[in-house]
Amino acid sequence: TIDMSAGTARTRPGPMETLRFTGLPDGEKDVEIWLPHDETTLLVALRTDAPVGSPRPSGRPVWLHHGSSISHGSNATTPTGTWPALASASGGA
């Protein structure tokens, strides 16, 4: 676990897990996977049972953000709760 407020880190190995997204409708879909913003995560593999292609252009602006621990969301409880994620979503990016 990374405590961005204190500038400390603690490693605690956990079990590997397999996540399945079941019950999705047929056809192409856009999938976003949000990994924890306050932990180190080792992504071992991504597998699908169908071909995967590059994302289609969305026409939305792109937000690329570099910054400090504040902009990294040290006090956010979820990765989608960081202020860059909230600001870009509200701005249509």
Biopython code that builds the backbone (N, CA, C, O; Angstrom):
import numpy as np
from Bio.PDB.StructureBuilder import StructureBuilder

atoms = [
    (1, "THR", "N", (0.848, -1.176, 0.000)),
    (1, "THR", "CA", (0.000, 0.000, 0.000)),
    (1, "THR", "C", (0.891, 1.237, 0.000)),
    (1, "THR", "O", (1.869, 1.313, 0.745)),
    (2, "ILE", "N", (0.548, 2.181, -0.828)),
    (2, "ILE", "CA", (1.292, 3.432, -0.910)),
    (2, "ILE", "C", (0.485, 4.509, -0.203)),
    (2, "ILE", "O", (-0.666, 4.763, -0.559)),
    (3, "ASP", "N", (1.084, 5.141, 0.794)),
    (3, "ASP", "CA", (0.458, 6.271, 1.475)),
    (3, "ASP", "C", (1.088, 7.528, 0.899)),
    (3, "ASP", "O", (2.157, 7.954, 1.336)),
    (4, "MET", "N", (0.419, 8.120, -0.085)),
    (4, "MET", "CA", (0.989, 9.272, -0.769)),
    (4, "MET", "C", (1.044, 10.497, 0.133)),
    (4, "MET", "O", (1.854, 11.393, -0.102)),
    (5, "SER", "N", (0.209, 10.557, 1.149)),
    (5, "SER", "CA", (0.252, 11.684, 2.086)),
    (5, "SER", "C", (1.508, 11.636, 2.940)),
    (5, "SER", "O", (2.147, 12.662, 3.176)),
    (6, "ALA", "N", (1.866, 10.427, 3.408)),
    (6, "ALA", "CA", (3.035, 10.264, 4.277)),
    (6, "ALA", "C", (4.307, 9.967, 3.503)),
    (6, "ALA", "O", (5.404, 10.070, 4.052)),
    (7, "GLY", "N", (4.173, 9.599, 2.229)),
    (7, "GLY", "CA", (5.350, 9.254, 1.436)),
    (7, "GLY", "C", (5.931, 7.903, 1.807)),
    (7, "GLY", "O", (7.137, 7.690, 1.680)),
    (8, "THR", "N", (5.089, 6.990, 2.263)),
    (8, "THR", "CA", (5.564, 5.666, 2.657)),
    (8, "THR", "C", (4.910, 4.593, 1.794)),
    (8, "THR", "O", (3.885, 4.818, 1.152)),
    (9, "ALA", "N", (5.536, 3.421, 1.801)),
    (9, "ALA", "CA", (4.991, 2.284, 1.059)),
    (9, "ALA", "C", (5.182, 1.016, 1.874)),
    (9, "ALA", "O", (6.170, 0.862, 2.592)),
    (10, "ARG", "N", (4.230, 0.123, 1.750)),
    (10, "ARG", "CA", (4.307, -1.162, 2.437)),
    (10, "ARG", "C", (3.891, -2.233, 1.438)),
    (10, "ARG", "O", (2.852, -2.121, 0.788)),
    (11, "THR", "N", (4.715, -3.276, 1.324)),
    (11, "THR", "CA", (4.403, -4.367, 0.409)),
    (11, "THR", "C", (3.744, -5.496, 1.179)),
    (11, "THR", "O", (4.241, -5.943, 2.213)),
    (12, "ARG", "N", (2.630, -5.938, 0.660)),
    (12, "ARG", "CA", (1.918, -7.059, 1.258)),
    (12, "ARG", "C", (1.439, -7.942, 0.115)),
    (12, "ARG", "O", (0.436, -7.633, -0.529)),
    (13, "PRO", "N", (2.154, -9.051, -0.144)),
    (13, "PRO", "CA", (1.753, -9.914, -1.259)),
    (13, "PRO", "C", (0.332, -10.438, -1.067)),
    (13, "PRO", "O", (-0.078, -10.779, 0.042)),
    (14, "GLY", "N", (-0.385, -10.490, -2.140)),
    (14, "GLY", "CA", (-1.741, -11.027, -2.103)),
    (14, "GLY", "C", (-1.888, -12.131, -3.133)),
    (14, "GLY", "O", (-0.992, -12.339, -3.951)),
    (15, "PRO", "N", (-2.989, -12.827, -3.104)),
    (15, "PRO", "CA", (-3.194, -13.922, -4.049)),
    (15, "PRO", "C", (-3.500, -13.389, -5.445)),
    (15, "PRO", "O", (-4.020, -12.285, -5.609)),
    (16, "MET", "N", (-3.161, -14.206, -6.449)),
    (16, "MET", "CA", (-3.576, -13.865, -7.804)),
    (16, "MET", "C", (-5.072, -14.121, -7.911)),
    (16, "MET", "O", (-5.598, -15.051, -7.300)),
    (17, "GLU", "N", (-5.733, -13.309, -8.674)),
    (17, "GLU", "CA", (-7.170, -13.459, -8.848)),
    (17, "GLU", "C", (-7.512, -13.427, -10.319)),
    (17, "GLU", "O", (-6.805, -12.809, -11.116)),
    (18, "THR", "N", (-8.579, -14.081, -10.674)),
    (18, "THR", "CA", (-9.119, -14.038, -12.025)),
    (18, "THR", "C", (-10.472, -13.347, -11.958)),
    (18, "THR", "O", (-11.347, -13.746, -11.190)),
    (19, "LEU", "N", (-10.633, -12.317, -12.761)),
    (19, "LEU", "CA", (-11.908, -11.597, -12.829)),
    (19, "LEU", "C", (-12.562, -11.916, -14.158)),
    (19, "LEU", "O", (-11.903, -11.909, -15.198)),
    (20, "ARG", "N", (-13.847, -12.193, -14.127)),
    (20, "ARG", "CA", (-14.595, -12.474, -15.348)),
    (20, "ARG", "C", (-15.757, -11.483, -15.446)),
    (20, "ARG", "O", (-16.448, -11.204, -14.466)),
    (21, "PHE", "N", (-15.945, -10.972, -16.639)),
    (21, "PHE", "CA", (-17.070, -10.082, -16.900)),
    (21, "PHE", "C", (-18.103, -10.907, -17.656)),
    (21, "PHE", "O", (-17.979, -11.101, -18.866)),
    (22, "THR", "N", (-19.104, -11.386, -16.963)),
    (22, "THR", "CA", (-20.108, -12.263, -17.564)),
    (22, "THR", "C", (-21.399, -11.495, -17.795)),
    (22, "THR", "O", (-21.641, -10.452, -17.187)),
    (23, "GLY", "N", (-22.218, -12.030, -18.682)),
    (23, "GLY", "CA", (-23.524, -11.438, -18.927)),
    (23, "GLY", "C", (-23.498, -10.178, -19.763)),
    (23, "GLY", "O", (-24.485, -9.442, -19.799)),
    (24, "LEU", "N", (-22.380, -9.911, -20.441)),
    (24, "LEU", "CA", (-22.315, -8.723, -21.292)),
    (24, "LEU", "C", (-23.067, -8.989, -22.592)),
    (24, "LEU", "O", (-23.082, -10.126, -23.062)),
    (25, "PRO", "N", (-23.687, -7.982, -23.181)),
    (25, "PRO", "CA", (-24.403, -8.193, -24.438)),
    (25, "PRO", "C", (-23.430, -8.499, -25.575)),
    (25, "PRO", "O", (-22.249, -8.158, -25.511)),
    (26, "ASP", "N", (-23.950, -9.147, -26.614)),
    (26, "ASP", "CA", (-23.139, -9.428, -27.796)),
    (26, "ASP", "C", (-22.751, -8.126, -28.478)),
    (26, "ASP", "O", (-23.379, -7.088, -28.267)),
    (27, "GLY", "N", (-21.706, -8.194, -29.298)),
    (27, "GLY", "CA", (-21.283, -7.044, -30.075)),
    (27, "GLY", "C", (-20.083, -6.341, -29.476)),
    (27, "GLY", "O", (-19.640, -6.641, -28.367)),
    (28, "GLU", "N", (-19.569, -5.391, -30.250)),
    (28, "GLU", "CA", (-18.398, -4.635, -29.804)),
    (28, "GLU", "C", (-18.759, -3.750, -28.620)),
    (28, "GLU", "O", (-19.882, -3.259, -28.503)),
    (29, "LYS", "N", (-17.784, -3.561, -27.755)),
    (29, "LYS", "CA", (-17.984, -2.685, -26.605)),
    (29, "LYS", "C", (-16.657, -2.064, -26.206)),
    (29, "LYS", "O", (-15.598, -2.649, -26.436)),
    (30, "ASP", "N", (-16.711, -0.906, -25.622)),
    (30, "ASP", "CA", (-15.530, -0.262, -25.057)),
    (30, "ASP", "C", (-15.433, -0.677, -23.596)),
    (30, "ASP", "O", (-16.419, -0.630, -22.861)),
    (31, "VAL", "N", (-14.243, -1.083, -23.186)),
    (31, "VAL", "CA", (-14.024, -1.531, -21.817)),
    (31, "VAL", "C", (-12.914, -0.690, -21.204)),
    (31, "VAL", "O", (-11.845, -0.549, -21.797)),
    (32, "GLU", "N", (-13.154, -0.136, -20.033)),
    (32, "GLU", "CA", (-12.133, 0.581, -19.274)),
    (32, "GLU", "C", (-11.855, -0.206, -18.008)),
    (32, "GLU", "O", (-12.784, -0.614, -17.311)),
    (33, "ILE", "N", (-10.595, -0.422, -17.707)),
    (33, "ILE", "CA", (-10.197, -1.102, -16.481)),
    (33, "ILE", "C", (-9.446, -0.091, -15.629)),
    (33, "ILE", "O", (-8.380, 0.384, -16.021)),
    (34, "TRP", "N", (-9.989, 0.237, -14.480)),
    (34, "TRP", "CA", (-9.377, 1.200, -13.567)),
    (34, "TRP", "C", (-8.649, 0.426, -12.484)),
    (34, "TRP", "O", (-9.280, -0.262, -11.681)),
    (35, "LEU", "N", (-7.339, 0.531, -12.453)),
    (35, "LEU", "CA", (-6.529, -0.126, -11.429)),
    (35, "LEU", "C", (-6.409, 0.786, -10.211)),
    (35, "LEU", "O", (-6.584, 1.998, -10.330)),
    (36, "PRO", "N", (-6.113, 0.218, -9.042)),
    (36, "PRO", "CA", (-5.977, 1.054, -7.841)),
    (36, "PRO", "C", (-4.934, 2.154, -8.039)),
    (36, "PRO", "O", (-3.873, 1.917, -8.616)),
    (37, "HIS", "N", (-5.243, 3.347, -7.562)),
    (37, "HIS", "CA", (-4.324, 4.481, -7.701)),
    (37, "HIS", "C", (-3.394, 4.605, -6.503)),
    (37, "HIS", "O", (-2.428, 5.367, -6.542)),
    (38, "ASP", "N", (-3.676, 3.861, -5.442)),
    (38, "ASP", "CA", (-2.870, 3.990, -4.230)),
    (38, "ASP", "C", (-2.213, 2.675, -3.819)),
    (38, "ASP", "O", (-1.838, 2.497, -2.660)),
    (39, "GLU", "N", (-2.078, 1.771, -4.759)),
    (39, "GLU", "CA", (-1.408, 0.498, -4.515)),
    (39, "GLU", "C", (-0.605, 0.131, -5.748)),
    (39, "GLU", "O", (-0.919, 0.557, -6.860)),
    (40, "THR", "N", (0.431, -0.660, -5.542)),
    (40, "THR", "CA", (1.167, -1.216, -6.667)),
    (40, "THR", "C", (0.440, -2.476, -7.098)),
    (40, "THR", "O", (0.178, -3.356, -6.278)),
    (41, "THR", "N", (0.116, -2.570, -8.360)),
    (41, "THR", "CA", (-0.637, -3.708, -8.872)),
    (41, "THR", "C", (0.158, -4.371, -9.981)),
    (41, "THR", "O", (0.644, -3.698, -10.890)),
    (42, "LEU", "N", (0.290, -5.672, -9.912)),
    (42, "LEU", "CA", (0.957, -6.440, -10.959)),
    (42, "LEU", "C", (-0.123, -7.092, -11.805)),
    (42, "LEU", "O", (-0.813, -8.005, -11.353)),
    (43, "LEU", "N", (-0.264, -6.619, -13.027)),
    (43, "LEU", "CA", (-1.230, -7.185, -13.957)),
    (43, "LEU", "C", (-0.523, -8.305, -14.698)),
    (43, "LEU", "O", (0.393, -8.049, -15.481)),
    (44, "VAL", "N", (-0.934, -9.541, -14.463)),
    (44, "VAL", "CA", (-0.241, -10.707, -15.005)),
    (44, "VAL", "C", (-0.674, -10.980, -16.434)),
    (44, "VAL", "O", (0.173, -11.260, -17.282)),
    (45, "ALA", "N", (-1.960, -10.907, -16.727)),
    (45, "ALA", "CA", (-2.439, -11.222, -18.075)),
    (45, "ALA", "C", (-3.831, -10.646, -18.277)),
    (45, "ALA", "O", (-4.595, -10.464, -17.330)),
    (46, "LEU", "N", (-4.136, -10.365, -19.530)),
    (46, "LEU", "CA", (-5.490, -10.032, -19.961)),
    (46, "LEU", "C", (-5.848, -11.012, -21.067)),
    (46, "LEU", "O", (-5.094, -11.170, -22.027)),
    (47, "ARG", "N", (-6.988, -11.668, -20.939)),
    (47, "ARG", "CA", (-7.416, -12.629, -21.951)),
    (47, "ARG", "C", (-8.850, -12.324, -22.355)),
    (47, "ARG", "O", (-9.645, -11.815, -21.565)),
    (48, "THR", "N", (-9.156, -12.643, -23.595)),
    (48, "THR", "CA", (-10.524, -12.485, -24.085)),
    (48, "THR", "C", (-10.923, -13.737, -24.851)),
    (48, "THR", "O", (-10.075, -14.541, -25.237)),
    (49, "ASP", "N", (-12.207, -13.887, -25.061)),
    (49, "ASP", "CA", (-12.686, -14.989, -25.891)),
    (49, "ASP", "C", (-13.132, -14.483, -27.261)),
    (49, "ASP", "O", (-13.851, -15.171, -27.985)),
    (50, "ALA", "N", (-12.695, -13.272, -27.604)),
    (50, "ALA", "CA", (-13.018, -12.666, -28.896)),
    (50, "ALA", "C", (-11.864, -11.757, -29.296)),
    (50, "ALA", "O", (-11.069, -11.354, -28.447)),
    (51, "PRO", "N", (-11.765, -11.430, -30.584)),
    (51, "PRO", "CA", (-10.690, -10.529, -31.016)),
    (51, "PRO", "C", (-10.794, -9.167, -30.327)),
    (51, "PRO", "O", (-11.889, -8.685, -30.038)),
    (52, "VAL", "N", (-9.637, -8.561, -30.072)),
    (52, "VAL", "CA", (-9.560, -7.243, -29.450)),
    (52, "VAL", "C", (-8.897, -6.298, -30.436)),
    (52, "VAL", "O", (-7.875, -6.637, -31.033)),
    (53, "GLY", "N", (-9.466, -5.131, -30.608)),
    (53, "GLY", "CA", (-8.898, -4.152, -31.523)),
    (53, "GLY", "C", (-8.563, -2.860, -30.808)),
    (53, "GLY", "O", (-8.830, -2.700, -29.617)),
    (54, "SER", "N", (-7.982, -1.954, -31.546)),
    (54, "SER", "CA", (-7.672, -0.629, -31.004)),
    (54, "SER", "C", (-8.974, 0.125, -30.761)),
    (54, "SER", "O", (-9.968, -0.108, -31.449)),
    (55, "PRO", "N", (-8.969, 1.023, -29.787)),
    (55, "PRO", "CA", (-10.198, 1.788, -29.541)),
    (55, "PRO", "C", (-10.542, 2.673, -30.729)),
    (55, "PRO", "O", (-9.666, 3.194, -31.419)),
    (56, "ARG", "N", (-11.831, 2.824, -30.945)),
    (56, "ARG", "CA", (-12.295, 3.727, -32.004)),
    (56, "ARG", "C", (-12.095, 5.164, -31.538)),
    (56, "ARG", "O", (-12.226, 5.447, -30.347)),
    (57, "PRO", "N", (-11.784, 6.063, -32.443)),
    (57, "PRO", "CA", (-11.672, 7.469, -32.034)),
    (57, "PRO", "C", (-12.997, 7.941, -31.429)),
    (57, "PRO", "O", (-14.064, 7.732, -32.007)),
    (58, "SER", "N", (-12.914, 8.572, -30.272)),
    (58, "SER", "CA", (-14.135, 8.996, -29.578)),
    (58, "SER", "C", (-14.540, 10.418, -29.941)),
    (58, "SER", "O", (-15.688, 10.813, -29.736)),
    (59, "GLY", "N", (-13.601, 11.182, -30.477)),
    (59, "GLY", "CA", (-13.890, 12.581, -30.749)),
    (59, "GLY", "C", (-13.785, 13.456, -29.511)),
    (59, "GLY", "O", (-13.931, 14.676, -29.594)),
    (60, "ARG", "N", (-13.532, 12.837, -28.361)),
    (60, "ARG", "CA", (-13.403, 13.600, -27.114)),
    (60, "ARG", "C", (-11.984, 14.136, -26.985)),
    (60, "ARG", "O", (-11.053, 13.538, -27.526)),
    (61, "PRO", "N", (-11.797, 15.246, -26.284)),
    (61, "PRO", "CA", (-10.441, 15.730, -26.036)),
    (61, "PRO", "C", (-9.676, 14.737, -25.159)),
    (61, "PRO", "O", (-10.277, 13.964, -24.413)),
    (62, "VAL", "N", (-8.366, 14.768, -25.256)),
    (62, "VAL", "CA", (-7.510, 13.889, -24.454)),
    (62, "VAL", "C", (-6.886, 14.721, -23.344)),
    (62, "VAL", "O", (-6.400, 15.825, -23.589)),
    (63, "TRP", "N", (-6.899, 14.198, -22.131)),
    (63, "TRP", "CA", (-6.280, 14.866, -20.987)),
    (63, "TRP", "C", (-5.082, 14.035, -20.584)),
    (63, "TRP", "O", (-5.238, 12.878, -20.196)),
    (64, "LEU", "N", (-3.890, 14.600, -20.666)),
    (64, "LEU", "CA", (-2.665, 13.967, -20.181)),
    (64, "LEU", "C", (-2.164, 14.823, -19.038)),
    (64, "LEU", "O", (-1.878, 16.007, -19.217)),
    (65, "HIS", "N", (-2.059, 14.224, -17.862)),
    (65, "HIS", "CA", (-1.774, 15.011, -16.667)),
    (65, "HIS", "C", (-0.489, 14.548, -16.000)),
    (65, "HIS", "O", (-0.288, 13.351, -15.793)),
    (66, "HIS", "N", (0.366, 15.481, -15.667)),
    (66, "HIS", "CA", (1.565, 15.232, -14.861)),
    (66, "HIS", "C", (1.472, 16.173, -13.665)),
    (66, "HIS", "O", (1.038, 17.318, -13.802)),
    (67, "GLY", "N", (1.877, 15.692, -12.500)),
    (67, "GLY", "CA", (1.771, 16.604, -11.369)),
    (67, "GLY", "C", (2.330, 16.041, -10.089)),
    (67, "GLY", "O", (3.159, 15.131, -10.086)),
    (68, "SER", "N", (1.855, 16.605, -9.005)),
    (68, "SER", "CA", (2.345, 16.289, -7.667)),
    (68, "SER", "C", (1.485, 15.211, -7.018)),
    (68, "SER", "O", (0.581, 14.658, -7.644)),
    (69, "SER", "N", (1.784, 14.920, -5.742)),
    (69, "SER", "CA", (0.972, 13.947, -5.012)),
    (69, "SER", "C", (-0.470, 14.418, -4.890)),
    (69, "SER", "O", (-1.381, 13.596, -4.791)),
    (70, "ILE", "N", (-0.688, 15.719, -4.894)),
    (70, "ILE", "CA", (-2.058, 16.232, -4.822)),
    (70, "ILE", "C", (-2.824, 15.831, -6.074)),
    (70, "ILE", "O", (-3.950, 15.342, -5.992)),
    (71, "SER", "N", (-2.208, 16.042, -7.229)),
    (71, "SER", "CA", (-2.911, 15.698, -8.458)),
    (71, "SER", "C", (-2.944, 14.197, -8.702)),
    (71, "SER", "O", (-3.719, 13.724, -9.533)),
    (72, "HIS", "N", (-2.119, 13.445, -7.992)),
    (72, "HIS", "CA", (-2.191, 11.991, -8.102)),
    (72, "HIS", "C", (-3.325, 11.424, -7.266)),
    (72, "HIS", "O", (-3.619, 10.232, -7.358)),
    (73, "GLY", "N", (-3.958, 12.239, -6.467)),
    (73, "GLY", "CA", (-5.135, 11.818, -5.727)),
    (73, "GLY", "C", (-4.839, 11.118, -4.427)),
    (73, "GLY", "O", (-5.471, 10.113, -4.103)),
    (74, "SER", "N", (-3.885, 11.633, -3.676)),
    (74, "SER", "CA", (-3.465, 10.951, -2.454)),
    (74, "SER", "C", (-4.588, 10.779, -1.442)),
    (74, "SER", "O", (-4.524, 9.865, -0.619)),
    (75, "ASN", "N", (-5.594, 11.608, -1.471)),
    (75, "ASN", "CA", (-6.689, 11.475, -0.507)),
    (75, "ASN", "C", (-7.967, 10.910, -1.117)),
    (75, "ASN", "O", (-8.975, 10.782, -0.423)),
    (76, "ALA", "N", (-7.939, 10.574, -2.391)),
    (76, "ALA", "CA", (-9.125, 9.996, -3.028)),
    (76, "ALA", "C", (-9.300, 8.550, -2.575)),
    (76, "ALA", "O", (-8.322, 7.847, -2.321)),
    (77, "THR", "N", (-10.540, 8.118, -2.478)),
    (77, "THR", "CA", (-10.804, 6.743, -2.047)),
    (77, "THR", "C", (-10.884, 5.768, -3.211)),
    (77, "THR", "O", (-10.814, 4.557, -3.003)),
    (78, "THR", "N", (-11.031, 6.272, -4.429)),
    (78, "THR", "CA", (-11.082, 5.419, -5.623)),
    (78, "THR", "C", (-10.307, 6.092, -6.744)),
    (78, "THR", "O", (-10.123, 7.309, -6.711)),
    (79, "PRO", "N", (-9.842, 5.327, -7.747)),
    (79, "PRO", "CA", (-9.122, 5.958, -8.855)),
    (79, "PRO", "C", (-10.002, 6.909, -9.664)),
    (79, "PRO", "O", (-9.500, 7.881, -10.229)),
    (80, "THR", "N", (-11.287, 6.645, -9.727)),
    (80, "THR", "CA", (-12.178, 7.557, -10.444)),
    (80, "THR", "C", (-12.543, 8.777, -9.610)),
    (80, "THR", "O", (-13.226, 9.677, -10.099)),
    (81, "GLY", "N", (-12.091, 8.820, -8.345)),
    (81, "GLY", "CA", (-12.360, 9.953, -7.471)),
    (81, "GLY", "C", (-11.223, 10.947, -7.383)),
    (81, "GLY", "O", (-11.328, 11.931, -6.650)),
    (82, "THR", "N", (-10.128, 10.720, -8.116)),
    (82, "THR", "CA", (-9.039, 11.698, -8.133)),
    (82, "THR", "C", (-9.521, 12.934, -8.886)),
    (82, "THR", "O", (-10.370, 12.833, -9.772)),
    (83, "TRP", "N", (-8.985, 14.088, -8.537)),
    (83, "TRP", "CA", (-9.512, 15.284, -9.192)),
    (83, "TRP", "C", (-9.218, 15.316, -10.683)),
    (83, "TRP", "O", (-10.059, 15.829, -11.421)),
    (84, "PRO", "N", (-8.066, 14.799, -11.205)),
    (84, "PRO", "CA", (-7.913, 14.788, -12.661)),
    (84, "PRO", "C", (-8.970, 13.912, -13.349)),
    (84, "PRO", "O", (-9.445, 14.257, -14.431)),
    (85, "ALA", "N", (-9.341, 12.778, -12.727)),
    (85, "ALA", "CA", (-10.374, 11.921, -13.319)),
    (85, "ALA", "C", (-11.726, 12.625, -13.310)),
    (85, "ALA", "O", (-12.456, 12.581, -14.300)),
    (86, "LEU", "N", (-12.060, 13.268, -12.207)),
    (86, "LEU", "CA", (-13.336, 13.978, -12.115)),
    (86, "LEU", "C", (-13.386, 15.165, -13.075)),
    (86, "LEU", "O", (-14.391, 15.380, -13.753)),
    (87, "ALA", "N", (-12.296, 15.933, -13.130)),
    (87, "ALA", "CA", (-12.271, 17.115, -14.001)),
    (87, "ALA", "C", (-12.331, 16.720, -15.472)),
    (87, "ALA", "O", (-13.045, 17.346, -16.254)),
    (88, "SER", "N", (-11.584, 15.684, -15.853)),
    (88, "SER", "CA", (-11.600, 15.281, -17.257)),
    (88, "SER", "C", (-12.961, 14.710, -17.642)),
    (88, "SER", "O", (-13.437, 14.946, -18.753)),
    (89, "ALA", "N", (-13.593, 13.960, -16.736)),
    (89, "ALA", "CA", (-14.923, 13.422, -17.034)),
    (89, "ALA", "C", (-15.950, 14.544, -17.165)),
    (89, "ALA", "O", (-16.792, 14.516, -18.063)),
    (90, "SER", "N", (-15.882, 15.528, -16.275)),
    (90, "SER", "CA", (-16.853, 16.622, -16.352)),
    (90, "SER", "C", (-16.604, 17.505, -17.568)),
    (90, "SER", "O", (-17.514, 18.180, -18.048)),
    (91, "GLY", "N", (-15.360, 17.499, -18.069)),
    (91, "GLY", "CA", (-15.036, 18.265, -19.267)),
    (91, "GLY", "C", (-15.211, 17.483, -20.557)),
    (91, "GLY", "O", (-14.924, 17.991, -21.640)),
    (92, "GLY", "N", (-15.683, 16.243, -20.441)),
    (92, "GLY", "CA", (-15.934, 15.444, -21.640)),
    (92, "GLY", "C", (-14.711, 14.781, -22.221)),
    (92, "GLY", "O", (-14.748, 14.322, -23.363)),
    (93, "ALA", "N", (-13.616, 14.715, -21.463)),
    (93, "ALA", "CA", (-12.396, 14.075, -21.980)),
    (93, "ALA", "C", (-12.417, 12.587, -21.695)),
    (93, "ALA", "O", (-11.478, 11.876, -22.053)),
]
sb = StructureBuilder()
sb.init_structure("model")
sb.init_model(0)
sb.init_chain("A")
sb.init_seg("    ")
for serial, (resi, resn, name, xyz) in enumerate(atoms, 1):
    if name == "N":
        sb.init_residue(resn, " ", resi, " ")
    sb.init_atom(name, np.array(xyz, "f"), 0.0, 1.0, " ", f" {name:<3s}", serial, name[0])
structure = sb.get_structure()
